[in-house]
Amino acid sequence: MACTRAELNTGTVLVLRALSPYAEKPDEQGVAALTDELLSHGELLLGHVAHLQAAAPALTDWHTLTTTGPQDHPDGNWNHTRALARTLRTLHRILGIGIPAPTDHHPEPPRNPTTTGTGTSVTTGTGTHGAQGRAGA
Protein backbone atom coordinates (compact mmCIF):
# COMPACT_ATOMS: atom_id res chain seq x y z
CA MET A 1 0.00 0.00 0.00
CA ALA A 2 1.34 3.43 -0.95
CA CYS A 3 1.86 6.25 1.49
CA THR A 4 -1.11 8.56 1.69
CA ARG A 5 -0.85 12.21 0.72
CA ALA A 6 -1.46 13.14 4.37
CA GLU A 7 1.45 10.95 5.52
CA LEU A 8 3.74 12.50 2.92
CA ASN A 9 2.57 16.00 3.84
CA THR A 10 3.31 15.24 7.50
CA GLY A 11 6.78 14.09 6.50
CA THR A 12 7.33 17.27 4.51
CA VAL A 13 6.41 19.41 7.52
CA LEU A 14 8.75 17.39 9.76
CA VAL A 15 11.66 17.71 7.33
CA LEU A 16 11.15 21.46 6.92
CA ARG A 17 11.03 21.89 10.72
CA ALA A 18 14.29 19.98 11.12
CA LEU A 19 16.02 21.84 8.29
CA SER A 20 15.00 25.28 9.49
CA PRO A 21 17.80 27.75 10.29
CA TYR A 22 19.83 27.06 13.40
CA ALA A 23 18.33 30.15 15.02
CA GLU A 24 14.96 28.35 14.94
CA LYS A 25 16.29 25.23 16.69
CA PRO A 26 13.83 23.90 19.26
CA ASP A 27 14.84 23.22 22.85
CA GLU A 28 16.21 19.76 23.70
CA GLN A 29 12.75 18.34 24.39
CA GLY A 30 11.56 19.69 21.04
CA VAL A 31 14.58 18.16 19.28
CA ALA A 32 13.87 14.80 20.93
CA ALA A 33 10.19 14.91 19.92
CA LEU A 34 11.06 15.92 16.35
CA THR A 35 13.63 13.12 16.15
CA ASP A 36 11.03 10.58 17.29
CA GLU A 37 8.58 11.84 14.66
CA LEU A 38 11.25 11.69 11.92
CA LEU A 39 12.17 8.14 12.93
CA SER A 40 8.51 7.09 12.82
CA HIS A 41 8.06 8.68 9.40
CA GLY A 42 11.23 6.99 8.17
CA GLU A 43 9.94 3.60 9.28
CA LEU A 44 6.76 4.28 7.33
CA LEU A 45 8.73 5.15 4.16
CA LEU A 46 11.15 2.20 4.34
CA GLY A 47 8.63 -0.31 3.08
CA HIS A 48 7.84 1.90 0.11
CA VAL A 49 11.42 2.48 -1.04
CA ALA A 50 13.35 -0.63 0.05
CA HIS A 51 12.91 -2.28 -3.37
CA LEU A 52 14.03 0.81 -5.34
CA GLN A 53 17.65 0.82 -6.51
CA ALA A 54 17.70 4.63 -6.42
CA ALA A 55 17.02 4.48 -2.68
CA ALA A 56 20.04 2.30 -1.83
CA PRO A 57 22.43 5.15 -0.84
CA ALA A 58 19.78 6.88 1.26
CA LEU A 59 18.84 3.60 2.92
CA THR A 60 22.50 3.04 3.80
CA ASP A 61 22.57 6.53 5.35
CA TRP A 62 19.34 5.81 7.21
CA HIS A 63 20.77 2.58 8.61
CA THR A 64 23.95 4.34 9.73
CA LEU A 65 22.03 7.19 11.35
CA THR A 66 19.59 4.92 13.16
CA THR A 67 22.23 2.49 14.41
CA THR A 68 24.92 4.94 15.50
CA GLY A 69 22.77 7.78 16.85
CA PRO A 70 23.98 11.30 17.53
CA GLN A 71 27.59 12.24 18.19
CA ASP A 72 28.75 13.37 21.60
CA HIS A 73 28.83 17.07 20.79
CA PRO A 74 26.88 20.08 22.08
CA ASP A 75 24.83 20.14 18.84
CA GLY A 76 25.02 16.38 18.32
CA ASN A 77 21.30 15.72 18.80
CA TRP A 78 20.29 18.60 16.52
CA ASN A 79 22.81 17.64 13.83
CA HIS A 80 21.59 14.04 13.99
CA THR A 81 17.98 15.18 13.65
CA ARG A 82 18.89 17.30 10.62
CA ALA A 83 20.77 14.37 9.04
CA LEU A 84 17.67 12.19 9.45
CA ALA A 85 15.60 14.93 7.81
CA ARG A 86 18.00 15.24 4.85
CA THR A 87 17.80 11.47 4.33
CA LEU A 88 14.00 11.56 4.46
CA ARG A 89 14.01 14.44 1.99
CA THR A 90 15.98 12.19 -0.39
CA LEU A 91 13.51 9.34 0.10
CA HIS A 92 10.62 11.72 -0.63
CA ARG A 93 12.34 12.79 -3.86
CA ILE A 94 12.78 9.15 -4.87
CA LEU A 95 9.03 8.69 -4.35
CA GLY A 96 8.46 11.71 -6.58
CA ILE A 97 7.47 14.05 -3.78
CA GLY A 98 9.85 17.01 -3.71
CA ILE A 99 10.41 18.91 -0.50
CA PRO A 100 11.42 22.53 -1.01
CA ALA A 101 14.76 23.64 0.33
CA PRO A 102 14.49 25.62 3.57
CA THR A 103 15.22 28.81 1.61
CA ASP A 104 12.15 28.01 -0.53
CA HIS A 105 10.18 27.54 2.66
CA HIS A 106 10.85 31.14 3.74
CA PRO A 107 11.28 33.00 0.44
CA GLU A 108 12.34 36.61 0.30
CA PRO A 109 9.94 38.96 -1.43
CA PRO A 110 10.75 39.46 -5.12
CA ARG A 111 12.92 42.43 -5.92
CA ASN A 112 12.16 44.75 -8.77
CA PRO A 113 15.39 46.45 -9.96
CA THR A 114 13.44 49.37 -11.44
CA THR A 115 12.04 50.32 -8.03
CA THR A 116 14.98 49.69 -5.73
CA GLY A 117 16.71 53.03 -6.27
CA THR A 118 20.46 52.95 -5.73
CA GLY A 119 20.37 49.35 -4.54
CA THR A 120 20.81 48.02 -8.09
CA SER A 121 24.59 48.45 -8.26
CA VAL A 122 26.96 45.70 -7.22
CA THR A 123 30.59 46.29 -6.33
CA THR A 124 32.97 43.49 -7.26
CA GLY A 125 36.71 43.14 -7.29
CA THR A 126 36.75 44.45 -10.88
CA GLY A 127 34.54 47.51 -10.47
CA THR A 128 30.94 48.59 -10.04
CA HIS A 129 28.29 47.21 -12.36
CA GLY A 130 24.73 48.50 -12.59
CA ALA A 131 21.66 46.38 -13.07
CA GLN A 132 22.49 45.96 -16.78
CA GLY A 133 25.91 44.40 -16.06
CA ARG A 134 29.26 45.26 -17.63
CA ALA A 135 29.35 47.17 -20.87
CA GLY A 136 30.31 44.86 -23.70
CA ALA A 137 29.59 41.71 -21.68
Summary of the structure (lengths in Angstrom):
residues: 137
radius of gyration: 20.3
end to end distance: 55.5
largest distance: 59.7
contacts: 316
relative contact order: 0.14
helix: 62%
strand: 4%
